Each structure stands twice: as structure tokens, then as C-alpha cells.
Amino acid sequence: MNRLTQPLDANSNSAMGLNFSGYDDAVVLAAGVAQTYTIPTGAKSLLFSATDDFYVQEKGGAAAVPVATTATGAAPILNPVIRTVGALTTISLISPRACIVIISSYL
């Protein structure tokens, strides 16, 4: 697992792109079925990519595809790109359609 850093160009300016994580998992989701993902030990950040829309619930419990307004702060996140892990050890993922979510873990 590599550190999440942004490369610098020859003039020490931020350059486009991230380094490869060195630790990538694939989560295969069946349509409408929540799945728990255990965050690798030592991971500080997660980078997500997927073949379709997906939701992540980091607030505990199983993720659910929203079907009504949620105004309590407990809604899942739609298609997160990158998130800091903090003290989390697991997250829950769900998609309304079958898809594959790739999760790259960074130190």
C-alpha cells in the first residue's frame, strides 16, 4: 500500500495524477444487495471507481438505495471518489444495478 501523494513536476508544482495505490480490491455488487467491505489495516484513504452508480454508508449499518428524502444527516454517499478513512474499519456498499466497485487503499 502506497501513500496518497500528488506528483510534482520539475518546478515542484502540483502535477495531474495520483500514484498507484499498490493495494486494490474489487467488490462485486448484486443489484440492491448491500455488502460490507473491511478497510485494510493501515489504510488512511480510499479511492473508488465503479462500473455503475453505487452508494457508500460509512455511518454504520447496511447501505440502502434512497427511496425518500433523508434530512437527518444519515444518507449514504453517491459515487464517492476519494475519502479519508479516519477511525472506520468497515463501510457498506450498495447499487441499484449489478456493478463492480474498485477500491484503492492508500497509507
Secondary structure as the mmCIF struct_conf table of DSSP 4:
data_model
#
loop_
_struct_conf.conf_type_id
_struct_conf.id
_struct_conf.beg_label_comp_id
_struct_conf.beg_label_asym_id
_struct_conf.beg_label_seq_id
_struct_conf.end_label_comp_id
_struct_conf.end_label_asym_id
_struct_conf.end_label_seq_id
STRN STRN1 LEU A 8 LEU A 8
TURN_TY1_P TURN_TY1_P1 ALA A 10 ASN A 11
BEND BEND1 SER A 12 SER A 12
STRN STRN2 SER A 14 SER A 14
BEND BEND2 MET A 16 MET A 16
BEND BEND3 GLY A 22 GLY A 22
STRN STRN3 ASP A 24 LEU A 29
TURN_TY1_P TURN_TY1_P2 ALA A 31 GLY A 32
STRN STRN4 GLN A 35 THR A 38
HELX_LH_PP_P HELX_LH_PP_P1 ILE A 39 PRO A 40
TURN_TY1_P TURN_TY1_P3 THR A 41 GLY A 42
STRN STRN5 SER A 45 ALA A 50
BEND BEND4 THR A 51 ASP A 52
STRN STRN6 TYR A 55 GLN A 57
BEND BEND5 LYS A 59 GLY A 61
BEND BEND6 ALA A 68 ALA A 68
BEND BEND7 THR A 72 GLY A 73
HELX_LH_PP_P HELX_LH_PP_P2 ALA A 75 PRO A 76
STRN STRN7 ILE A 77 LEU A 78
BEND BEND8 ASN A 79 ASN A 79
STRN STRN8 ILE A 82 THR A 84
TURN_TY1_P TURN_TY1_P4 GLY A 86 ALA A 87
STRN STRN9 THR A 90 ILE A 94
BEND BEND9 PRO A 96 ARG A 97
STRN STRN10 CYS A 99 TYR A 106
#
